[in-house]
Amino acid sequence: MNTVTATAAATDPAQCRSAELEGRIRQTPGRFRVMTGDRPTGPLHLGHYFGTLHNRVRLQDLGVDVFVIIADYQVLTDRDLADRLSEHMEGLLLDYLAVGIDPARSTVFNHSAVPALNQLMLPFLSLVSVAELNRNPTVKDEIAHSRQSAVSGLMFTYPVHQAADILFCKGNLVPVGQDQLPHLEVTRSVARRFNERYGVVFPEPDALLSAAPLLLGTDGTKMSKSRANSIALGADEDETARLIRGAKTDAERHITYEPETRPGVSSLVLLAALCTDRDPHAVAEEIGGGGAAALKRTVTDAVNGRMAPIRARRAEYAQDMGYVRSVLRAGNERANAVADATLAEVRAAMGGVL
């Protein structure tokens, strides 16, 4: 069995489970609590919007209890300093509110403001072996792309840190991509082993596999905050047009949607399709022989049209940063109450050793 076939076979059960969960969410959304979030390392971009943000709002609107963590401590997993942390945190808050995260229905909080959450790390680390951490493929990939000259212990224990983020609020549903399944499996193992050793406290969270499309950056590589190849949610119309004009395409004039053979062109076609809720093949066919210039005009119009109301809301919220900061304070209060209650359960289960 080749690697591609093996990977597909391995992920099939997770995909089937995700489909089942989607049905259950629609029937009884109040039974689910989602944990998700972002590191405040730079502006969120269109890849985040179509990859995760849009889905968070969807789940929130269905009635799922959504917790969104601003993972400020985790900034240090792959860099030596947390540069411009306050600025990036406020940028995340503005983006969350602008896309439709409702603080009355979702809890937004920052990691460092919830000390009880971090106290779970010690017992959780006792439940995971060094060998398990060492062979985690997601950790290996993160280490390979680390900005640090030497890998820190925080990077090595990142999956357990993430387990604490998820389990402190007893999250039972985690939206992830296929590449993050190994991370979530660590969380499931921690929950299961804790329950077996000390008594049932935690759920074993399920993966809700994201069907998020892969959007490439303007340079044809993975869209990333750190690669300066993305279009930020807060970008204005002129900056958006400039970035799209500079996007990598190819020499063939006729526009088609063929992700395998024409990744740059196809990513732009897909972006236009996502922004206009159309099929990418139909978008490509409409542009036809117009070439890269027509493609980029189409994409620019589509992005600016889709983002206009989000940008307007973001600008409106930016005029009242007092309110924006109050959203985080209220979220921190709720997260602390939840974390304190969970830690009390853990202490009782472990005989008061913490």
Solvent accessible surface area in square Angstrom, and as a share of the most:
residue,aa,sasa,rsa
1,M,176,0.79
2,N,97,0.50
3,T,108,0.63
4,V,120,0.69
5,T,66,0.38
6,A,42,0.32
7,T,72,0.42
8,A,51,0.40
9,A,49,0.38
10,A,76,0.59
11,T,12,0.07
12,D,69,0.36
13,P,87,0.55
14,A,23,0.18
15,Q,77,0.34
16,C,92,0.55
17,R,78,0.29
18,S,9,0.06
19,A,71,0.55
20,E,90,0.41
21,L,1,0.01
22,E,43,0.19
23,G,34,0.32
24,R,71,0.26
25,I,0,0.00
26,R,140,0.51
27,Q,146,0.65
28,T,55,0.32
29,P,32,0.20
30,G,69,0.67
31,R,156,0.57
32,F,11,0.04
33,R,57,0.21
34,V,0,0.00
35,M,5,0.02
36,T,18,0.11
37,G,27,0.26
38,D,19,0.10
39,R,53,0.19
40,P,1,0.01
41,T,26,0.15
42,G,4,0.04
43,P,83,0.52
44,L,0,0.00
45,H,8,0.04
46,L,0,0.00
47,G,19,0.18
48,H,35,0.16
49,Y,13,0.05
50,F,25,0.10
51,G,13,0.13
52,T,55,0.32
53,L,0,0.00
54,H,85,0.38
55,N,30,0.15
56,R,4,0.02
57,V,24,0.14
58,R,70,0.25
59,L,0,0.00
60,Q,3,0.01
61,D,81,0.42
62,L,62,0.31
63,G,43,0.42
64,V,3,0.02
65,D,35,0.18
66,V,0,0.00
67,F,0,0.00
68,V,0,0.00
69,I,9,0.05
70,I,0,0.00
71,A,4,0.03
72,D,8,0.04
73,Y,90,0.34
74,Q,6,0.03
75,V,3,0.02
76,L,72,0.36
77,T,4,0.02
78,D,13,0.07
79,R,35,0.13
80,D,102,0.53
81,L,125,0.62
82,A,36,0.28
83,D,93,0.48
84,R,156,0.57
85,L,51,0.25
86,S,82,0.53
87,E,94,0.42
88,H,22,0.10
89,M,24,0.11
90,E,47,0.21
91,G,17,0.17
92,L,2,0.01
93,L,3,0.01
94,L,15,0.08
95,D,2,0.01
96,Y,1,0.00
97,L,9,0.04
98,A,0,0.00
99,V,14,0.08
100,G,27,0.26
101,I,5,0.02
102,D,42,0.22
103,P,53,0.33
104,A,94,0.73
105,R,117,0.43
106,S,4,0.03
107,T,5,0.03
108,V,5,0.03
109,F,0,0.00
110,N,13,0.07
111,H,0,0.00
112,S,44,0.28
113,A,32,0.25
114,V,0,0.00
115,P,87,0.55
116,A,5,0.04
117,L,0,0.00
118,N,37,0.19
119,Q,79,0.35
120,L,1,0.01
121,M,29,0.13
122,L,128,0.64
123,P,6,0.04
124,F,0,0.00
125,L,59,0.29
126,S,71,0.46
127,L,9,0.04
128,V,17,0.10
129,S,53,0.34
130,V,108,0.62
131,A,57,0.44
132,E,41,0.18
133,L,8,0.04
134,N,93,0.48
135,R,151,0.55
136,N,8,0.04
137,P,76,0.48
138,T,18,0.10
139,V,3,0.02
140,K,113,0.48
141,D,79,0.41
142,E,58,0.26
143,I,60,0.31
144,A,80,0.62
145,H,119,0.53
146,S,24,0.15
147,R,135,0.49
148,Q,30,0.13
149,S,124,0.80
150,A,74,0.57
151,V,67,0.39
152,S,35,0.22
153,G,52,0.50
154,L,51,0.25
155,M,2,0.01
156,F,54,0.22
157,T,25,0.15
158,Y,29,0.11
159,P,0,0.00
160,V,0,0.00
161,H,11,0.05
162,Q,41,0.18
163,A,0,0.00
164,A,0,0.00
165,D,5,0.03
166,I,6,0.03
167,L,0,0.00
168,F,0,0.00
169,C,0,0.00
170,K,62,0.26
171,G,0,0.00
172,N,40,0.20
173,L,0,0.00
174,V,12,0.07
175,P,26,0.16
176,V,12,0.07
177,G,21,0.21
178,Q,80,0.36
179,D,103,0.53
180,Q,74,0.33
181,L,40,0.20
182,P,38,0.24
183,H,8,0.03
184,L,7,0.03
185,E,85,0.38
186,V,17,0.10
187,T,0,0.00
188,R,63,0.23
189,S,13,0.09
190,V,0,0.00
191,A,0,0.00
192,R,80,0.29
193,R,73,0.27
194,F,0,0.00
195,N,23,0.12
196,E,132,0.59
197,R,143,0.52
198,Y,65,0.25
199,G,33,0.32
200,V,130,0.75
201,V,18,0.10
202,F,5,0.02
203,P,41,0.26
204,E,62,0.28
205,P,0,0.00
206,D,26,0.13
207,A,14,0.11
208,L,3,0.02
209,L,24,0.12
210,S,41,0.26
211,A,106,0.82
212,A,43,0.33
213,P,45,0.29
214,L,126,0.63
215,L,9,0.05
216,L,33,0.16
217,G,8,0.08
218,T,24,0.14
219,D,65,0.34
220,G,25,0.24
221,T,62,0.36
222,K,123,0.52
223,M,18,0.08
224,S,22,0.14
225,K,54,0.23
226,S,61,0.39
227,R,104,0.38
228,A,99,0.77
229,N,3,0.01
230,S,23,0.15
231,I,4,0.02
232,A,25,0.19
233,L,1,0.01
234,G,41,0.39
235,A,4,0.03
236,D,83,0.43
237,E,99,0.44
238,D,118,0.61
239,E,70,0.31
240,T,0,0.00
241,A,20,0.15
242,R,132,0.48
243,L,34,0.17
244,I,1,0.00
245,R,153,0.56
246,G,61,0.59
247,A,6,0.05
248,K,126,0.54
249,T,31,0.18
250,D,62,0.32
251,A,112,0.87
252,E,99,0.44
253,R,161,0.59
254,H,95,0.43
255,I,2,0.01
256,T,35,0.21
257,Y,39,0.15
258,E,78,0.35
259,P,67,0.42
260,E,163,0.73
261,T,104,0.60
262,R,14,0.05
263,P,68,0.43
264,G,13,0.13
265,V,1,0.01
266,S,3,0.02
267,S,13,0.08
268,L,17,0.08
269,V,0,0.00
270,L,21,0.11
271,L,7,0.04
272,A,1,0.01
273,A,2,0.01
274,L,43,0.22
275,C,9,0.05
276,T,62,0.36
277,D,121,0.62
278,R,101,0.37
279,D,77,0.40
280,P,22,0.14
281,H,109,0.49
282,A,41,0.32
283,V,4,0.02
284,A,4,0.03
285,E,138,0.62
286,E,117,0.52
287,I,20,0.10
288,G,10,0.09
289,G,43,0.41
290,G,26,0.25
291,G,1,0.01
292,A,35,0.27
293,A,63,0.49
294,A,17,0.13
295,L,0,0.00
296,K,29,0.12
297,R,152,0.55
298,T,45,0.26
299,V,0,0.00
300,T,19,0.11
301,D,103,0.53
302,A,10,0.08
303,V,0,0.00
304,N,18,0.09
305,G,50,0.48
306,R,50,0.18
307,M,1,0.00
308,A,46,0.35
309,P,70,0.44
310,I,8,0.04
311,R,32,0.12
312,A,63,0.49
313,R,93,0.34
314,R,51,0.19
315,A,58,0.45
316,E,125,0.56
317,Y,62,0.24
318,A,39,0.30
319,Q,157,0.70
320,D,75,0.39
321,M,39,0.17
322,G,44,0.42
323,Y,90,0.34
324,V,0,0.00
325,R,108,0.39
326,S,36,0.23
327,V,9,0.05
328,L,23,0.12
329,R,141,0.51
330,A,60,0.47
331,G,6,0.06
332,N,22,0.12
333,E,124,0.56
334,R,93,0.34
335,A,0,0.00
336,N,38,0.20
337,A,64,0.50
338,V,29,0.17
339,A,1,0.01
340,D,81,0.42
341,A,59,0.46
342,T,4,0.02
343,L,7,0.04
344,A,57,0.44
345,E,72,0.32
346,V,0,0.00
347,R,89,0.32
348,A,80,0.62
349,A,33,0.26
350,M,29,0.13
351,G,66,0.63
352,G,51,0.49
353,V,102,0.59
354,L,56,0.28
